[in-house]
Amino acid sequence: MAENILDFSTIKGKDVFTSSGSYCGKVKDVELNLGKFAARAVVVGAEDGSYLAQKVGGSKNVVIPYRMVQSIDDIIVMNDFQTSEVEGKE
């Protein structure tokens, strides 16, 4: 899992890739667990033709559990996943 994020606004709009290099989309939002003061998930906008859009069946926002995020820098790298591990959001 990625280290703590000090400012959530710094990751909004960043490109998201899988660890194997497949492009997924851009970060649209971060979901928080206020009880634990921690990130719960990142919401990724799956762009047409991206790996994520192919996995979830189209262009939509997808909730990625934060435990799947490997690193955050100029881009965000997440673990490869099964469709059942992510949640589509209209």
Backbone as CSV, one residue per row, in Angstrom:
resi,resn,N_x,N_y,N_z,CA_x,CA_y,CA_z,C_x,C_y,C_z
1,MET,0.843,-1.175,0.000,0.000,0.000,0.000,0.889,1.239,0.000
2,ALA,0.417,2.270,-0.633,1.159,3.523,-0.720,1.257,4.171,0.662
3,GLU,2.268,5.004,0.822,2.437,5.715,2.082,1.316,6.721,2.283
4,ASN,1.295,7.328,3.449,0.261,8.311,3.769,0.290,9.485,2.802
5,ILE,-0.887,10.004,2.524,-1.026,11.176,1.672,-1.203,12.373,2.597
6,LEU,-0.397,13.395,2.402,-0.509,14.572,3.255,-1.577,15.535,2.763
7,ASP,-1.764,15.626,1.464,-2.724,16.548,0.886,-3.444,15.837,-0.262
8,PHE,-4.708,15.505,-0.058,-5.454,14.741,-1.049,-5.595,15.475,-2.375
9,SER,-5.578,16.787,-2.339,-5.741,17.540,-3.585,-4.562,17.329,-4.533
10,THR,-3.435,16.860,-4.027,-2.275,16.659,-4.894,-2.419,15.428,-5.790
11,ILE,-3.317,14.502,-5.462,-3.445,13.317,-6.317,-4.619,13.410,-7.287
12,LYS,-5.513,14.367,-7.080,-6.649,14.504,-7.993,-6.149,14.860,-9.391
13,GLY,-6.608,14.130,-10.391,-6.212,14.370,-11.775,-4.976,13.610,-12.217
14,LYS,-4.309,12.904,-11.292,-3.123,12.142,-11.680,-3.521,10.922,-12.505
15,ASP,-2.630,10.527,-13.418,-2.839,9.329,-14.220,-2.625,8.095,-13.360
16,VAL,-3.442,7.063,-13.619,-3.370,5.809,-12.874,-3.006,4.687,-13.839
17,PHE,-2.012,3.893,-13.452,-1.556,2.745,-14.228,-1.541,1.508,-13.344
18,THR,-1.663,0.320,-13.962,-1.467,-0.921,-13.217,0.029,-1.169,-13.096
19,SER,0.403,-2.096,-12.235,1.826,-2.411,-12.056,2.439,-3.010,-13.317
20,SER,1.607,-3.523,-14.226,2.130,-4.058,-15.490,2.167,-2.982,-16.586
21,GLY,1.795,-1.747,-16.257,1.926,-0.635,-17.193,0.687,-0.280,-17.987
22,SER,-0.461,-0.897,-17.705,-1.699,-0.595,-18.430,-2.331,0.690,-17.883
23,TYR,-2.719,1.589,-18.795,-3.340,2.849,-18.393,-4.792,2.617,-17.981
24,CYS,-5.190,3.223,-16.858,-6.550,3.048,-16.334,-7.407,4.298,-16.445
25,GLY,-6.851,5.468,-16.205,-7.617,6.709,-16.220,-6.994,7.722,-15.285
26,LYS,-7.816,8.666,-14.820,-7.347,9.727,-13.923,-8.123,9.676,-12.605
27,VAL,-7.454,10.078,-11.524,-8.093,10.134,-10.208,-9.127,11.244,-10.223
28,LYS,-10.351,10.909,-9.858,-11.442,11.879,-9.777,-11.701,12.332,-8.344
29,ASP,-11.475,11.417,-7.387,-11.806,11.719,-5.998,-11.095,10.736,-5.087
30,VAL,-11.103,11.032,-3.788,-10.567,10.140,-2.762,-11.663,9.935,-1.734
31,GLU,-11.928,8.679,-1.388,-12.903,8.387,-0.339,-12.147,8.175,0.965
32,LEU,-12.655,8.771,2.031,-11.986,8.731,3.322,-12.742,7.884,4.327
33,ASN,-12.008,7.285,5.252,-12.576,6.626,6.417,-12.300,7.585,7.574
34,LEU,-13.291,8.385,7.913,-13.086,9.418,8.932,-12.870,8.834,10.317
35,GLY,-13.394,7.630,10.553,-13.180,6.979,11.842,-11.724,6.619,12.078
36,LYS,-11.016,6.319,11.011,-9.608,5.938,11.112,-8.667,7.030,10.603
37,PHE,-9.230,8.139,10.126,-8.435,9.230,9.552,-7.489,8.704,8.470
38,ALA,-8.055,7.911,7.547,-7.244,7.290,6.492,-8.013,7.257,5.185
39,ALA,-7.275,7.097,4.093,-7.902,6.934,2.782,-8.524,5.544,2.711
40,ARG,-9.761,5.458,2.201,-10.439,4.189,2.022,-10.313,3.705,0.583
41,ALA,-10.401,4.654,-0.359,-10.382,4.290,-1.772,-10.070,5.511,-2.621
42,VAL,-9.655,5.252,-3.855,-9.534,6.316,-4.849,-10.573,6.037,-5.927
43,VAL,-11.183,7.104,-6.428,-12.170,6.981,-7.498,-11.453,7.353,-8.788
44,VAL,-11.414,6.394,-9.717,-10.699,6.585,-10.977,-11.712,6.692,-12.108
45,GLY,-11.577,7.711,-12.912,-12.418,7.864,-14.096,-11.835,7.013,-15.214
46,ALA,-12.472,5.878,-15.483,-12.001,4.976,-16.545,-12.280,5.631,-17.891
47,GLU,-11.239,5.912,-18.649,-11.393,6.586,-19.931,-11.613,5.571,-21.045
48,ASP,-12.362,5.973,-22.065,-12.643,5.091,-23.200,-11.373,4.452,-23.726
49,GLY,-11.421,3.142,-23.923,-10.297,2.409,-24.474,-9.233,2.027,-23.462
50,SER,-9.346,2.493,-22.228,-8.339,2.166,-21.220,-8.541,0.739,-20.705
51,TYR,-7.514,0.233,-20.071,-7.558,-1.110,-19.465,-8.725,-1.213,-18.482
52,LEU,-8.902,-0.194,-17.661,-9.958,-0.203,-16.659,-11.340,-0.193,-17.306
53,ALA,-11.524,0.604,-18.343,-12.813,0.652,-19.038,-13.143,-0.700,-19.658
54,GLN,-12.148,-1.386,-20.165,-12.370,-2.726,-20.726,-12.773,-3.713,-19.646
55,LYS,-12.171,-3.585,-18.463,-12.473,-4.495,-17.355,-13.875,-4.290,-16.788
56,VAL,-14.322,-3.029,-16.704,-15.611,-2.745,-16.059,-16.730,-2.502,-17.055
57,GLY,-16.422,-2.586,-18.330,-17.474,-2.485,-19.334,-17.847,-1.074,-19.731
58,GLY,-16.887,-0.197,-19.865,-17.185,1.145,-20.365,-16.563,2.241,-19.544
59,SER,-16.831,3.454,-19.993,-16.278,4.636,-19.356,-17.162,5.031,-18.177
60,LYS,-16.637,4.896,-16.977,-17.365,5.267,-15.760,-16.375,5.468,-14.632
61,ASN,-16.834,5.997,-13.532,-15.990,6.134,-12.354,-15.948,4.803,-11.623
62,VAL,-14.758,4.424,-11.186,-14.555,3.130,-10.540,-13.871,3.354,-9.197
63,VAL,-14.403,2.720,-8.156,-13.833,2.825,-6.816,-12.764,1.740,-6.657
64,ILE,-11.532,2.177,-6.415,-10.406,1.269,-6.225,-10.021,1.296,-4.744
65,PRO,-10.103,0.159,-4.045,-9.707,0.153,-2.630,-8.268,0.657,-2.470
66,TYR,-8.036,1.478,-1.463,-6.726,2.096,-1.281,-5.632,1.059,-1.048
67,ARG,-5.989,-0.093,-0.518,-4.997,-1.145,-0.287,-4.369,-1.632,-1.592
68,MET,-5.023,-1.346,-2.730,-4.496,-1.758,-4.033,-3.517,-0.745,-4.628
69,VAL,-3.389,0.416,-4.004,-2.471,1.443,-4.501,-1.055,1.100,-4.032
70,GLN,-0.141,0.951,-4.999,1.246,0.606,-4.677,2.088,1.838,-4.409
71,SER,1.933,2.857,-5.255,2.756,4.049,-5.077,2.064,5.279,-5.662
72,ILE,2.428,6.411,-5.091,1.918,7.693,-5.563,3.117,8.612,-5.748
73,ASP,3.288,9.080,-6.973,4.361,10.023,-7.281,3.844,10.909,-8.409
74,ASP,4.535,10.981,-9.527,4.019,11.728,-10.679,2.803,11.030,-11.264
75,ILE,2.770,9.708,-11.112,1.615,8.891,-11.495,1.247,8.029,-10.296
76,ILE,0.099,7.357,-10.396,-0.307,6.417,-9.359,-0.229,5.020,-9.953
77,VAL,0.411,4.114,-9.221,0.533,2.732,-9.660,-0.291,1.871,-8.712
78,MET,-1.152,1.031,-9.294,-1.972,0.137,-8.473,-1.728,-1.302,-8.899
79,ASN,-2.077,-2.228,-8.023,-1.958,-3.648,-8.324,-2.880,-4.012,-9.478
80,ASP,-2.494,-5.030,-10.255,-3.425,-5.594,-11.226,-4.577,-6.186,-10.422
81,PHE,-5.751,-6.303,-11.015,-6.928,-6.680,-10.236,-7.888,-7.552,-11.030
82,GLN,-8.790,-8.162,-10.303,-9.926,-8.873,-10.871,-11.118,-7.925,-10.832
83,THR,-12.042,-8.070,-11.749,-13.200,-7.175,-11.819,-13.976,-7.154,-10.504
84,SER,-14.030,-8.267,-9.789,-14.779,-8.335,-8.534,-14.156,-7.484,-7.425
85,GLU,-12.909,-7.040,-7.599,-12.231,-6.260,-6.573,-12.520,-4.771,-6.657
86,VAL,-13.118,-4.331,-7.751,-13.426,-2.915,-7.922,-14.927,-2.725,-8.064
87,GLU,-15.368,-1.508,-7.817,-16.800,-1.215,-7.810,-17.087,-0.074,-8.777
88,GLY,-17.968,-0.323,-9.732,-18.371,0.729,-10.662,-19.272,1.730,-9.969
89,LYS,-19.190,2.975,-10.379,-19.978,4.033,-9.760,-20.527,4.908,-10.865
90,GLU,-21.822,5.008,-11.002,-22.436,5.812,-12.072,-22.317,7.276,-11.792
